[in-house]
């Protein structure tokens, strides 16, 4: 039972820190980073890679970000995904993505829209679920974006994930890739006003690309 609990903890750590649209896919599937289902790494190799990162591949070191318990747990979880070399070849979808879907999850744009939005079980649910979309994606409502102030740094736009008596967890939107940060309640102030605009998030897309993305998102809403 203890081992099962550790694996479950490792799965949660993986989902929070590793399974994001610009890194590994959900449950060990392929994302921008390689697929982990069926890998052939040893526990020692995994620990070295997770702890030290791979600088030339964009993978950060997690030794300073994860506790030793979380590091042990995620290694244990990854070992449950281990397989033989014969099963480690990624399975490719025979149905190509629509242009809008490919743009939504565009790895070249560091995760594209999927770095903040989840659709069809892909992406990262940083923002609220998409219910409706305007004609121009630059005008998407951002009333849920707040301004976060903490000692020693400039205020930044964020999305509150959790706010309790023990901690405040927010996604920091000042980075190109949202970063989940945790604060003690007394160390942070949250204001409901923010100058952040969705126009900033989609500034890397052309008008034609935004129309393709809007068509894809609309197709998922009407299914």
C-alpha positions in Angstrom: 0.0 0.0 0.0 2.9 2.4 0.8 4.4 1.7 -2.6 1.0 2.4 -4.3 0.7 5.7 -2.4 4.3 6.7 -3.5 3.5 6.0 -7.1 0.3 8.0 -6.9 2.2 10.8 -5.4 4.8 10.6 -8.2 2.0 10.7 -10.8 0.7 13.9 -9.3 4.2 15.4 -9.2 4.7 14.4 -12.8 1.4 15.9 -13.9 2.2 19.2 -12.1 5.8 19.7 -13.1 6.5 17.5 -16.2 3.3 16.9 -18.0 2.7 20.4 -19.6 2.2 21.3 -23.2 5.8 22.4 -23.7 7.3 19.3 -22.1 6.2 15.7 -21.7 2.7 14.6 -22.6 0.0 13.4 -20.1 0.6 10.0 -18.5 4.0 9.7 -20.2 2.8 10.3 -23.8 4.9 12.3 -26.2 4.7 16.1 -26.0 7.4 18.6 -27.1 9.7 16.3 -25.0 9.9 12.6 -25.8 7.4 9.9 -24.9 8.2 8.1 -21.6 5.8 5.2 -21.9 7.9 2.1 -22.7 11.2 3.8 -21.8 14.2 1.6 -21.0 16.0 3.9 -18.5 17.1 2.6 -15.1 16.1 4.3 -11.9 19.6 5.6 -11.5 19.6 7.1 -15.1 16.2 8.7 -14.5 17.3 10.2 -11.2 20.4 11.7 -12.8 18.4 13.2 -15.7 15.6 14.6 -13.5 18.0 15.9 -10.9 20.5 17.5 -13.3 18.4 18.3 -16.3 19.6 18.3 -19.9 20.8 21.8 -20.7 21.1 21.4 -24.5 17.5 19.9 -24.7 15.7 22.6 -22.6 15.0 20.3 -19.7 15.7 22.1 -16.4 17.3 20.5 -13.3 14.7 19.6 -10.7 17.0 18.8 -7.8 16.5 22.3 -6.4 12.8 22.4 -7.2 11.5 19.1 -5.9 11.8 17.7 -2.4 13.7 14.4 -2.0 10.3 12.7 -1.3 8.8 14.1 -4.5 11.9 13.2 -6.4 11.7 9.6 -5.1 8.0 9.5 -5.9 8.3 10.7 -9.5 11.2 8.3 -10.2 9.0 5.5 -8.8 6.1 6.6 -11.0 8.3 6.8 -14.1 9.6 3.3 -13.5 6.0 2.0 -13.7 6.0 3.3 -17.3 9.2 1.3 -18.2 9.0 -1.3 -20.9 11.1 -3.1 -23.4 12.9 -1.4 -26.3 10.4 -3.0 -28.7 7.6 -0.9 -27.1 9.4 2.4 -26.8 8.8 3.6 -30.3 6.2 6.5 -30.2 2.8 5.7 -31.7 1.9 8.3 -34.3 -1.7 9.3 -35.0 -2.6 8.4 -38.5 -5.1 11.3 -38.7 -3.3 14.6 -39.1 -4.1 17.6 -37.0 -6.2 20.4 -38.5 -4.2 23.6 -39.1 -5.8 25.3 -36.2 -5.1 22.4 -33.8 -1.5 22.2 -34.9 -1.2 26.0 -34.2 -3.0 25.7 -30.8 -0.4 23.2 -29.6 2.5 24.6 -31.6 5.8 23.6 -30.0 7.7 26.2 -31.9 5.8 28.9 -30.0 6.7 27.2 -26.7 3.4 25.3 -26.4 1.2 27.8 -28.3 -2.2 28.4 -26.8 -1.9 25.0 -25.1 0.5 26.5 -22.6 -2.5 28.0 -20.8 -5.5 26.2 -22.2 -6.6 22.6 -22.2 -8.6 21.1 -25.1 -9.3 17.5 -25.9 -7.2 16.3 -23.0 -4.1 18.2 -24.3 -2.6 21.4 -23.0 -2.4 22.8 -19.5 -5.5 24.0 -17.6 -4.0 27.3 -16.4 -6.8 29.4 -17.7 -10.5 28.8 -17.2 -12.2 26.2 -19.5 -13.1 27.7 -22.9 -16.8 28.1 -23.2 -17.2 30.8 -25.9 -14.8 32.6 -28.2 -15.0 36.1 -29.7 -14.5 36.7 -33.4 -11.1 38.1 -32.7 -9.0 36.0 -30.2 -7.2 39.1 -29.2 -10.4 40.1 -27.4 -10.7 37.0 -25.2 -11.9 38.2 -21.7 -9.3 38.2 -19.0 -11.3 39.2 -15.9 -9.8 36.2 -14.1 -6.3 37.6 -14.4 -5.1 39.4 -11.3 -2.1 41.4 -10.2 0.2 39.7 -7.7 2.5 41.7 -5.4 5.2 40.2 -3.2 8.2 41.5 -1.4 11.4 42.0 -3.3 10.0 41.9 -6.9 7.8 43.9 -9.2 4.1 43.1 -9.4 3.2 40.5 -12.0 0.0 39.3 -13.7 -1.2 36.0 -12.5 -4.1 33.5 -12.2 -5.0 32.2 -8.8 -5.1 28.4 -8.5 -5.5 28.1 -4.8 -6.0 30.6 -1.9 -6.3 29.2 1.6 -5.2 30.1 5.2 -2.0 28.1 4.6 -0.9 29.1 1.1 -1.5 31.0 -2.0 -0.7 29.4 -5.4 -0.7 31.4 -8.5 0.4 31.0 -12.1 2.9 33.7 -13.0 2.0 35.1 -16.4 5.0 37.4 -16.7 7.0 34.5 -18.1 6.4 33.2 -21.7 5.6 29.9 -20.1 3.3 30.2 -17.0 5.1 29.3 -13.8 3.2 27.9 -10.8 4.4 29.7 -7.6 3.5 29.2 -4.0 3.5 31.8 -1.3 2.6 32.1 2.4 -0.6 34.2 2.7 1.2 37.0 4.5 3.9 37.3 1.8 1.6 38.1 -1.1 -1.1 40.5 -2.1 -3.6 39.9 -4.8 -5.4 42.7 -6.6 -8.4 41.9 -8.9 -7.2 44.6 -11.4 -4.7 43.8 -14.1 -3.4 45.5 -17.2 -2.6 42.1 -18.8 -4.4 41.4 -22.1 -5.0 38.3 -24.1 -3.6 40.3 -27.0 -0.2 39.8 -25.4 -0.6 36.0 -25.4 -1.5 35.7 -29.0 0.9 38.4 -30.4 3.0 35.7 -32.1 0.2 34.7 -34.5 -0.9 36.2 -37.7 -4.6 37.1 -38.5 -4.9 34.1 -40.7 -3.5 31.8 -38.0 -5.8 33.2 -35.4 -8.8 32.5 -37.6 -7.6 28.9 -38.0 -7.2 28.5 -34.2 -10.7 30.0 -33.6 -12.2 27.5 -36.1 -10.5 24.6 -34.2 -11.6 25.9 -30.8 -15.1 26.4 -32.0 -15.2 22.8 -33.4 -14.3 21.5 -29.9 -17.0 23.6 -28.2 -19.8 22.4 -30.6 -18.9 18.7 -30.4 
